[in-house]
Amino acid sequence: MNFDEIINRIGTHSVKWDGMEAAYGVPAGEGLAMWVADMDFRPPASVQRAVEAMAAHGVYGYFGDDAAYLAAIQWWMKTRHDWEVDAADIFTTHGLVNGTALCVDAFTAPGDGVVLMTPVYHAFARVIKAAGRRVVECPLNGTEMDFAAWDKQMDGTAKMLILCSPHNPGGRVWTEEELRGVVDFCARHGLVLVSDEIHHDLVFGARHIPMATLTDKAVMMTAVTKTFNIAGAHTGNVIIKDAALKAAFAGVMMKMGISPNAFGMHMATAAYSPEGAAWVDALVAYLDGNRQVFDAGVNAIPGVRSVPLQATYLAWVDFSGTGMEPAEVAARIEKGARIAANHGGSFGKGGESFMRFNLAMPRAQIVQAVARLQAAFADLQ
């Protein structure tokens, strides 16, 4: 595994690299793509071999006999997260944005509110609004939950809460006390609890606690895609223990006619393995080095603060101390530094002064990004 290798993704139909000029005005040839949340690393060799074996066989029919796939998920959750999963509780979706949409359909009705702790992953709000539901924003207090304030917002019209655990953006790994607080909050207000835990393998020192180990009522969303950089496989899992919630979700899966992508199933089975586990351990160590280099360089710019990451490879950087409007900050980053990064306002209330930077790239490019950012804000130094 060579995370230092710079792999040219331009011209490969990469949203992250081939789409950044249209989205941000940053030309691919001279820009750095630090927006879309995929990594610029190859997955573990076990995944590569699985794809090569499919190509060598040369027949790409419907996927069947998922026993090995389900066993791999069970093994991973037990060995990596101390979470016992029943194979009968696992539903396979076309990724977790798809999983989110299915949950919205299964557990809410048009006009219902869906609670988000903002700022939070922007696709949640997009899916909720597209389904004719309402986004109910419960702003975080920095990176802290504020249940007392949120209780006052609830009027009985919200029916579901989507938790992002670990949190994106901000990189918080929630404590057991905080997670139990979420369970109690949902119980008080009659909310179905959906916990998106796609970043649960990418944790630095802190301990991630699967929500399902605290309550049987959680709808769990997990995936190999973020962990192993195989997002294009569009494979995710919704894991539900509660019988009533499971039945509702199964009904939506049936009416949508959803069946798995064979490539994703083979890749997931290969990823959730001892070889995959060793690769993840090396990846997390490398990402930890990247965040340290990035934070040291960015925090040296007066008025700029990178929130210390406990998880994810997505740096959440606050520019409020510069006194600049978000539009000027974005212009300096895009036109001056030639970096495509996510605008914080797209994540909801509380994100307006922030930018999100993807750190999952070779170290040399992180060093380059830091130098460009320091140059773009050189007048502050």
Secondary structure by P-SEA (a helix, b strand, c coil): ccccbbbbccccccccccccccccccccccccccccccccccccaaaaaaaaaaaaaccccccccaaaaaaaaaaaaaacccbbbbcccccccccaaaaaaaaaaacccccbbbbbcccccaaaaaaaaaacccccccccccccccaaaaaaaccccccbbbbccccccccccccaaaaaaaaaaaaacccbbbbbcccccccccbbbbcccccccccbbbbcccccccccccbbbbbbbccaaaaaaaaaaaaaacccccaaaaaaaaaaacaaaaaaaaaaaaaaaaaaaaaaaaaaacccccccccccccbbbbbcccccccaaaaaaaaaccccbbbbcccccccccccbbbbbccccaaaaaaaaaaaaaaacccc
